[in-house]
């Protein structure tokens, strides 16, 4: 995954979407630490003018963590909440793809 592209996408997130994405980024054990370190300052800066979370923001975060409830929460999502959810999901997908491609030579010898 191209972190420059992801960083550019941070710049177009609304402050509320950036705040939701930051919260999810901090909690996700599957996103590489170096990605978190690279993206966290940009998300924090972008989200600095955001209001506090509302109940529908928490529902969006629950839908990110548990995709099975997404069909119930999509009805209540605002545009910025949807944008945050899709950004986080694409980041997770990129992390999975990067993890599957990064087989070290020593790892192959252990199998």
C-alpha positions as protocol buffer text, in pm:
chain_id: "A"
residue {
  index: 1
  type: UNK
  ca { x: 0 y: 0 z: 0 }
}
residue {
  index: 2
  type: UNK
  ca { x: 126 y: 344 z: -89 }
}
residue {
  index: 3
  type: UNK
  ca { x: 138 y: 550 z: 231 }
}
residue {
  index: 4
  type: UNK
  ca { x: 169 y: 872 z: 30 }
}
residue {
  index: 5
  type: UNK
  ca { x: -170 y: 799 z: -125 }
}
residue {
  index: 6
  type: UNK
  ca { x: -319 y: 719 z: 216 }
}
residue {
  index: 7
  type: UNK
  ca { x: -170 y: 1038 z: 361 }
}
residue {
  index: 8
  type: UNK
  ca { x: -329 y: 1241 z: 81 }
}
residue {
  index: 9
  type: UNK
  ca { x: -663 y: 1079 z: 164 }
}
residue {
  index: 10
  type: UNK
  ca { x: -624 y: 1196 z: 526 }
}
residue {
  index: 11
  type: UNK
  ca { x: -616 y: 1552 z: 397 }
}
residue {
  index: 12
  type: UNK
  ca { x: -962 y: 1520 z: 240 }
}
residue {
  index: 13
  type: UNK
  ca { x: -1129 y: 1363 z: 545 }
}
residue {
  index: 14
  type: UNK
  ca { x: -1356 y: 1594 z: 738 }
}
residue {
  index: 15
  type: UNK
  ca { x: -1247 y: 1668 z: 1097 }
}
residue {
  index: 16
  type: UNK
  ca { x: -1513 y: 1429 z: 1233 }
}
residue {
  index: 17
  type: UNK
  ca { x: -1412 y: 1153 z: 988 }
}
residue {
  index: 18
  type: UNK
  ca { x: -1047 y: 1204 z: 1085 }
}
residue {
  index: 19
  type: UNK
  ca { x: -1138 y: 1176 z: 1455 }
}
residue {
  index: 20
  type: UNK
  ca { x: -1324 y: 848 z: 1396 }
}
residue {
  index: 21
  type: UNK
  ca { x: -1038 y: 716 z: 1181 }
}
residue {
  index: 22
  type: UNK
  ca { x: -783 y: 815 z: 1447 }
}
residue {
  index: 23
  type: UNK
  ca { x: -976 y: 633 z: 1717 }
}
residue {
  index: 24
  type: UNK
  ca { x: -997 y: 319 z: 1504 }
}
residue {
  index: 25
  type: UNK
  ca { x: -633 y: 340 z: 1394 }
}
residue {
  index: 26
  type: UNK
  ca { x: -516 y: 352 z: 1756 }
}
residue {
  index: 27
  type: UNK
  ca { x: -717 y: 42 z: 1847 }
}
residue {
  index: 28
  type: UNK
  ca { x: -637 y: -179 z: 1548 }
}
residue {
  index: 29
  type: UNK
  ca { x: -368 y: -442 z: 1615 }
}
residue {
  index: 30
  type: UNK
  ca { x: -358 y: -548 z: 1248 }
}
residue {
  index: 31
  type: UNK
  ca { x: -231 y: -217 z: 1111 }
}
residue {
  index: 32
  type: UNK
  ca { x: 149 y: -206 z: 1116 }
}
residue {
  index: 33
  type: UNK
  ca { x: 299 y: 16 z: 1384 }
}
residue {
  index: 34
  type: UNK
  ca { x: 501 y: 214 z: 1130 }
}
residue {
  index: 35
  type: UNK
  ca { x: 179 y: 303 z: 946 }
}
residue {
  index: 36
  type: UNK
  ca { x: 21 y: 420 z: 1272 }
}
residue {
  index: 37
  type: UNK
  ca { x: 328 y: 632 z: 1351 }
}
residue {
  index: 38
  type: UNK
  ca { x: 322 y: 784 z: 1003 }
}
residue {
  index: 39
  type: UNK
  ca { x: -53 y: 856 z: 988 }
}
residue {
  index: 40
  type: UNK
  ca { x: -136 y: 948 z: 1347 }
}
residue {
  index: 41
  type: UNK
  ca { x: 4 y: 1306 z: 1342 }
}
residue {
  index: 42
  type: UNK
  ca { x: -186 y: 1393 z: 1023 }
}
residue {
  index: 43
  type: UNK
  ca { x: -511 y: 1248 z: 1159 }
}
residue {
  index: 44
  type: UNK
  ca { x: -465 y: 1423 z: 1494 }
}
residue {
  index: 45
  type: UNK
  ca { x: -406 y: 1756 z: 1323 }
}
residue {
  index: 46
  type: UNK
  ca { x: -702 y: 1709 z: 1089 }
}
residue {
  index: 47
  type: UNK
  ca { x: -935 y: 1609 z: 1373 }
}
residue {
  index: 48
  type: UNK
  ca { x: -836 y: 1888 z: 1612 }
}
residue {
  index: 49
  type: UNK
  ca { x: -1140 y: 2102 z: 1526 }
}
residue {
  index: 50
  type: UNK
  ca { x: -1390 y: 1816 z: 1553 }
}
residue {
  index: 51
  type: UNK
  ca { x: -1682 y: 1807 z: 1793 }
}
residue {
  index: 52
  type: UNK
  ca { x: -1720 y: 1532 z: 2052 }
}
residue {
  index: 53
  type: UNK
  ca { x: -1848 y: 1193 z: 1944 }
}
residue {
  index: 54
  type: UNK
  ca { x: -2223 y: 1145 z: 1917 }
}
residue {
  index: 55
  type: UNK
  ca { x: -2415 y: 819 z: 1942 }
}
residue {
  index: 56
  type: UNK
  ca { x: -2410 y: 761 z: 1566 }
}
residue {
  index: 57
  type: UNK
  ca { x: -2031 y: 806 z: 1565 }
}
residue {
  index: 58
  type: UNK
  ca { x: -2004 y: 526 z: 1820 }
}
residue {
  index: 59
  type: UNK
  ca { x: -2234 y: 314 z: 1602 }
}
residue {
  index: 60
  type: UNK
  ca { x: -2001 y: 370 z: 1305 }
}
residue {
  index: 61
  type: UNK
  ca { x: -1702 y: 260 z: 1513 }
}
residue {
  index: 62
  type: UNK
  ca { x: -1892 y: -50 z: 1623 }
}
residue {
  index: 63
  type: UNK
  ca { x: -1971 y: -126 z: 1259 }
}
residue {
  index: 64
  type: UNK
  ca { x: -1600 y: -102 z: 1173 }
}
residue {
  index: 65
  type: UNK
  ca { x: -1513 y: -348 z: 1449 }
}
residue {
  index: 66
  type: UNK
  ca { x: -1807 y: -580 z: 1382 }
}
residue {
  index: 67
  type: UNK
  ca { x: -1902 y: -583 z: 1013 }
}
residue {
  index: 68
  type: UNK
  ca { x: -2203 y: -803 z: 1089 }
}
residue {
  index: 69
  type: UNK
  ca { x: -2393 y: -509 z: 1239 }
}
residue {
  index: 70
  type: UNK
  ca { x: -2315 y: -276 z: 949 }
}
residue {
  index: 71
  type: UNK
  ca { x: -2648 y: -338 z: 780 }
}
residue {
  index: 72
  type: UNK
  ca { x: -2821 y: -183 z: 1083 }
}
residue {
  index: 73
  type: UNK
  ca { x: -2585 y: 110 z: 1123 }
}
residue {
  index: 74
  type: UNK
  ca { x: -2562 y: 217 z: 757 }
}
residue {
  index: 75
  type: UNK
  ca { x: -2907 y: 373 z: 779 }
}
residue {
  index: 76
  type: UNK
  ca { x: -2786 y: 619 z: 1042 }
}
residue {
  index: 77
  type: UNK
  ca { x: -2444 y: 700 z: 899 }
}
residue {
  index: 78
  type: UNK
  ca { x: -2370 y: 1050 z: 784 }
}
residue {
  index: 79
  type: UNK
  ca { x: -2149 y: 1115 z: 484 }
}
residue {
  index: 80
  type: UNK
  ca { x: -1845 y: 1184 z: 703 }
}
residue {
  index: 81
  type: UNK
  ca { x: -1904 y: 870 z: 911 }
}
residue {
  index: 82
  type: UNK
  ca { x: -1925 y: 661 z: 595 }
}
residue {
  index: 83
  type: UNK
  ca { x: -1609 y: 824 z: 464 }
}
residue {
  index: 84
  type: UNK
  ca { x: -1426 y: 739 z: 788 }
}
residue {
  index: 85
  type: UNK
  ca { x: -1551 y: 378 z: 783 }
}
residue {
  index: 86
  type: UNK
  ca { x: -1445 y: 327 z: 422 }
}
residue {
  index: 87
  type: UNK
  ca { x: -1103 y: 487 z: 487 }
}
residue {
  index: 88
  type: UNK
  ca { x: -1036 y: 257 z: 783 }
}
residue {
  index: 89
  type: UNK
  ca { x: -1158 y: -50 z: 595 }
}
residue {
  index: 90
  type: UNK
  ca { x: -934 y: 28 z: 298 }
}
residue {
  index: 91
  type: UNK
  ca { x: -639 y: 76 z: 533 }
}
residue {
  index: 92
  type: UNK
  ca { x: -708 y: -263 z: 692 }
}
residue {
  index: 93
  type: UNK
  ca { x: -733 y: -424 z: 349 }
}
residue {
  index: 94
  type: UNK
  ca { x: -398 y: -269 z: 253 }
}
residue {
  index: 95
  type: UNK
  ca { x: -242 y: -394 z: 577 }
}
residue {
  index: 96
  type: UNK
  ca { x: -363 y: -749 z: 507 }
}
residue {
  index: 97
  type: UNK
  ca { x: -224 y: -734 z: 154 }
}
residue {
  index: 98
  type: UNK
  ca { x: 109 y: -601 z: 276 }
}
residue {
  index: 99
  type: UNK
  ca { x: 129 y: -870 z: 543 }
}
residue {
  index: 100
  type: UNK
  ca { x: 64 y: -1148 z: 291 }
}
residue {
  index: 101
  type: UNK
  ca { x: 338 y: -1018 z: 61 }
}
residue {
  index: 102
  type: UNK
  ca { x: 605 y: -967 z: 326 }
}
residue {
  index: 103
  type: UNK
  ca { x: 729 y: -1320 z: 371 }
}
residue {
  index: 104
  type: UNK
  ca { x: 1089 y: -1305 z: 480 }
}
residue {
  index: 105
  type: UNK
  ca { x: 1333 y: -1567 z: 352 }
}
residue {
  index: 106
  type: UNK
  ca { x: 1385 y: -1695 z: 708 }
}
residue {
  index: 107
  type: UNK
  ca { x: 1009 y: -1738 z: 750 }
}
residue {
  index: 108
  type: UNK
  ca { x: 993 y: -1972 z: 452 }
}
residue {
  index: 109
  type: UNK
  ca { x: 1266 y: -2189 z: 604 }
}
residue {
  index: 110
  type: UNK
  ca { x: 1061 y: -2238 z: 923 }
}
residue {
  index: 111
  type: UNK
  ca { x: 766 y: -2391 z: 742 }
}
